[in-house]
């Protein structure tokens, strides 16, 4: 889907596959702020992957993405992105953690999480776990995030050292990327192992439009 507003064109696409697991625990979503009942200029996108082996992984991933998109867009645009995102994600982290403690069927539930917020000509990256954000410039793909993992000792797999909902306090990475006056494409992806290629779940691109083109839906 694509939209134009205030001199910016943005588009979002999704793709997901199960991979080696029995269940697909990926979840992605995006919001164009100008489509909301109370329009705003943000574009917000997020992807999460339930922790493998945990019964509530898919629930955690969907809760994280839906909760972040709704919660972030409920906060005023005057609040800086980092502060607003941290407030929402801290609340989600606490809720997911408490559910895992209360319900034995959800023990160990949690998810990795990566979000992109476009505001003005700055892309804000929020990240925890081993989902990844990439930036595509021409034919060059650059990873913008660091996997929060350690080797399991076999060299064939890894263990998460950070995730959403697995600790009482969330340790969140935050970074920004300037948006040039040309198209910038971002990809948020989930991965199977530390050495695997990304499995794209969500792509997001934005570019400046010629200044005299009026905002229009298409």
Secondary structure, 3 states (H helix, E strand, C coil): CEEEECCEEEEEEECCCCCCCCCCCEEEEEEEHHHCCCCCCCEEEEEEEECCCCCCHHHHHHHHHHHHHHHHHHCCCCCCHHHHHHHHHHHHHHHHHHHHHHCHHHCCCCEEEEEEEEECCEEEEEEECCCEEEEEECCEEEECCCCCEEECCCCCCEEECCCECCCCCCCCEEEEEECCCCCEEEEEEECCCCCCCCEEEEEEEEEECCCCCCCCCC
